[in-house]
Amino acid sequence: MLFKINTLSQLFLLVLILLNCTSQRKKDAADFFLKGNQALNQKNYAEALRLYDEAIAKNADFSDAYLNKGITLLKLGRTNDAHEILSEAIRIDPTLVQANLVRAEASLNLGRLNDAKADLEQIEKEYKDSTRFHLVKGNLLDAQGNSSQAIPEYDRALQLSKTNIEAYVNRGAVYYRMGSYTEARLDFETAVALDPAQPQALNNLGLIASRNHQWQQAIAYFDQVLSRDPSEPYSLNNKGYALLQSGKPEEAKVLIERSLEKLPENGYALRNLGMYYQQKGSTQEALKSFNKAIDIAEPVELLYGLAGQAYHAQKNMAEACRIWKQGVVLKDSLAIAEAGKYCR
């Protein structure tokens, strides 16, 4: 008897082979994913990114790999790329609500406040007891200009986790801007107690010391940041300001200029450079720096008052009063005082 090859048997065998191949690829993808998670936990972000890409190459529908790749890209500062990858994770698995939470953070960093709000509203029910959710919601409310509403969200985040360092730092920053310096200092000190190297908290404690004219204490805080990251632009500039106030203008100038190399659009650093030139009697150079800071159009304490003083030194009272009156509108305390004295 002759036997013919059964076509159905052949097809069944082909399906088994394909299933085995698919199963192996998924197993390989899972292995790369787990290794990627290990690299992410070790803050080896470049390696984590490579491993997640390997996982996705093996399994193009691996939504968790897209999610963790998005988290890694955020850590690397590649926010636009992170947003795109997180959107892909959500497309693959719309129930992956953690991706919505991380995408909300990415949207917030990109200034896409409405997108962040939409993601948070979509997952609020699932995340009502998540410290991270309330932290991000607080950050969103603060970015929207609703600082007083942000504080209860940070409070809730801290009720859910007493070790949420970001919530302490961000609530402290809101308190600082509101002029509640005692509460701000307590939050920053708590953050530093949890993480002695926390740069934002140390920097902000230095700012509070500066407000109290405790210049050496302020410099000590800034030095703690700079000992770990000598090019950190905010602490460079803030230390420069403290040195200006301590009678060390040349040391101050070096730090302020290093800060501006890293962040040329830092209005506070431009103001401080202007203060250096003002102290040296170089009024025209001071005005160049002050006007650059004004052009950035971001709030900078004392800027309009100092710029008006520079015009006053040139005996240009019309321009001095013009700039001081702008400062009055912006609640610049020095401008208010000078306008009251000279601009009747």
Solvent accessible surface area in square Angstrom, and as a share of the most:
residue,aa,sasa,rsa
1,M,204,0.91
2,L,173,0.86
3,F,171,0.71
4,K,189,0.80
5,I,145,0.74
6,N,84,0.43
7,T,88,0.51
8,L,136,0.68
9,S,64,0.41
10,Q,109,0.49
11,L,93,0.47
12,F,131,0.55
13,L,105,0.52
14,L,91,0.45
15,V,72,0.42
16,L,73,0.36
17,I,85,0.43
18,L,103,0.51
19,L,105,0.52
20,N,100,0.51
21,C,66,0.40
22,T,63,0.37
23,S,68,0.44
24,Q,91,0.40
25,R,111,0.40
26,K,110,0.46
27,K,119,0.51
28,D,37,0.19
29,A,0,0.00
30,A,41,0.32
31,D,56,0.29
32,F,50,0.21
33,F,30,0.12
34,L,114,0.57
35,K,113,0.48
36,G,0,0.00
37,N,36,0.18
38,Q,107,0.48
39,A,6,0.05
40,L,28,0.14
41,N,124,0.63
42,Q,121,0.54
43,K,149,0.63
44,N,72,0.37
45,Y,44,0.17
46,A,75,0.58
47,E,57,0.25
48,A,0,0.00
49,L,23,0.12
50,R,116,0.42
51,L,11,0.05
52,Y,0,0.00
53,D,60,0.31
54,E,58,0.26
55,A,0,0.00
56,I,26,0.13
57,A,69,0.54
58,K,62,0.26
59,N,29,0.15
60,A,69,0.53
61,D,98,0.51
62,F,35,0.14
63,S,15,0.09
64,D,55,0.29
65,A,0,0.00
66,Y,23,0.09
67,L,6,0.03
68,N,21,0.11
69,K,32,0.14
70,G,0,0.00
71,I,35,0.18
72,T,0,0.00
73,L,1,0.01
74,L,36,0.18
75,K,118,0.50
76,L,73,0.36
77,G,58,0.55
78,R,112,0.41
79,T,23,0.13
80,N,101,0.52
81,D,55,0.28
82,A,0,0.00
83,H,20,0.09
84,E,121,0.54
85,I,27,0.14
86,L,0,0.00
87,S,36,0.23
88,E,51,0.23
89,A,0,0.00
90,I,23,0.12
91,R,157,0.57
92,I,40,0.20
93,D,42,0.22
94,P,89,0.56
95,T,109,0.63
96,L,28,0.14
97,V,39,0.22
98,Q,81,0.36
99,A,0,0.00
100,N,1,0.01
101,L,8,0.04
102,V,12,0.07
103,R,48,0.18
104,A,0,0.00
105,E,31,0.14
106,A,0,0.00
107,S,0,0.00
108,L,27,0.13
109,N,104,0.53
110,L,52,0.26
111,G,50,0.48
112,R,103,0.37
113,L,49,0.24
114,N,124,0.63
115,D,59,0.30
116,A,0,0.00
117,K,87,0.37
118,A,58,0.45
119,D,5,0.03
120,L,7,0.03
121,E,102,0.46
122,Q,110,0.49
123,I,0,0.00
124,E,66,0.29
125,K,172,0.73
126,E,109,0.49
127,Y,36,0.14
128,K,126,0.54
129,D,88,0.45
130,S,21,0.14
131,T,39,0.23
132,R,87,0.32
133,F,1,0.00
134,H,22,0.10
135,L,0,0.00
136,V,1,0.01
137,K,50,0.21
138,G,0,0.00
139,N,33,0.17
140,L,7,0.04
141,L,25,0.13
142,D,33,0.17
143,A,58,0.45
144,Q,65,0.29
145,G,61,0.59
146,N,51,0.26
147,S,27,0.17
148,S,78,0.50
149,Q,103,0.46
150,A,0,0.00
151,I,21,0.11
152,P,75,0.47
153,E,27,0.12
154,Y,2,0.01
155,D,46,0.24
156,R,83,0.30
157,A,0,0.00
158,L,9,0.04
159,Q,118,0.52
160,L,61,0.30
161,S,28,0.18
162,K,140,0.59
163,T,91,0.53
164,N,18,0.09
165,I,44,0.22
166,E,78,0.35
167,A,0,0.00
168,Y,22,0.08
169,V,11,0.06
170,N,40,0.21
171,R,42,0.15
172,G,0,0.00
173,A,29,0.23
174,V,1,0.00
175,Y,40,0.15
176,Y,40,0.15
177,R,140,0.51
178,M,100,0.45
179,G,38,0.37
180,S,34,0.22
181,Y,68,0.26
182,T,90,0.52
183,E,79,0.36
184,A,0,0.00
185,R,92,0.34
186,L,117,0.58
187,D,5,0.03
188,F,1,0.00
189,E,74,0.33
190,T,40,0.23
191,A,0,0.00
192,V,30,0.17
193,A,84,0.65
194,L,72,0.36
195,D,49,0.25
196,P,87,0.54
197,A,36,0.28
198,Q,25,0.11
199,P,56,0.35
200,Q,98,0.43
201,A,0,0.00
202,L,2,0.01
203,N,17,0.09
204,N,24,0.13
205,L,6,0.03
206,G,0,0.00
207,L,50,0.25
208,I,6,0.03
209,A,4,0.03
210,S,10,0.07
211,R,103,0.38
212,N,82,0.42
213,H,130,0.58
214,Q,84,0.37
215,W,45,0.16
216,Q,117,0.52
217,Q,85,0.38
218,A,0,0.00
219,I,18,0.09
220,A,51,0.40
221,Y,40,0.15
222,F,0,0.00
223,D,54,0.28
224,Q,72,0.32
225,V,6,0.03
226,L,20,0.10
227,S,87,0.56
228,R,141,0.51
229,D,62,0.32
230,P,86,0.54
231,S,47,0.30
232,E,30,0.14
233,P,20,0.13
234,Y,113,0.43
235,S,0,0.00
236,L,3,0.02
237,N,3,0.01
238,N,21,0.11
239,K,38,0.16
240,G,0,0.00
241,Y,42,0.16
242,A,0,0.00
243,L,6,0.03
244,L,5,0.03
245,Q,64,0.29
246,S,36,0.23
247,G,62,0.60
248,K,86,0.37
249,P,32,0.20
250,E,91,0.41
251,E,98,0.44
252,A,0,0.00
253,K,45,0.19
254,V,84,0.48
255,L,21,0.11
256,I,0,0.00
257,E,62,0.28
258,R,93,0.34
259,S,0,0.00
260,L,25,0.12
261,E,137,0.61
262,K,111,0.47
263,L,58,0.29
264,P,83,0.52
265,E,121,0.54
266,N,17,0.09
267,G,4,0.04
268,Y,77,0.29
269,A,0,0.00
270,L,13,0.06
271,R,13,0.05
272,N,1,0.00
273,L,21,0.11
274,G,0,0.00
275,M,20,0.09
276,Y,15,0.06
277,Y,45,0.17
278,Q,50,0.22
279,Q,95,0.42
280,K,107,0.45
281,G,60,0.58
282,S,43,0.28
283,T,29,0.17
284,Q,107,0.48
285,E,65,0.29
286,A,0,0.00
287,L,6,0.03
288,K,108,0.46
289,S,7,0.04
290,F,0,0.00
291,N,50,0.26
292,K,121,0.51
293,A,1,0.01
294,I,30,0.15
295,D,118,0.61
296,I,37,0.19
297,A,88,0.68
298,E,103,0.46
299,P,128,0.80
300,V,14,0.08
301,E,84,0.37
302,L,55,0.27
303,L,1,0.00
304,Y,29,0.11
305,G,0,0.00
306,L,17,0.08
307,A,0,0.00
308,G,0,0.00
309,Q,57,0.25
310,A,0,0.00
311,Y,27,0.10
312,H,65,0.29
313,A,70,0.54
314,Q,74,0.33
315,K,179,0.76
316,N,61,0.32
317,M,66,0.30
318,A,83,0.64
319,E,41,0.19
320,A,0,0.00
321,C,21,0.12
322,R,111,0.40
323,I,4,0.02
324,W,1,0.00
325,K,114,0.48
326,Q,65,0.29
327,G,0,0.00
328,V,62,0.36
329,V,120,0.69
330,L,107,0.53
331,K,170,0.72
332,D,11,0.06
333,S,75,0.49
334,L,42,0.21
335,A,0,0.00
336,I,82,0.42
337,A,58,0.45
338,E,16,0.07
339,A,10,0.08
340,G,36,0.35
341,K,123,0.52
342,Y,91,0.34
343,C,20,0.12
344,R,244,0.89
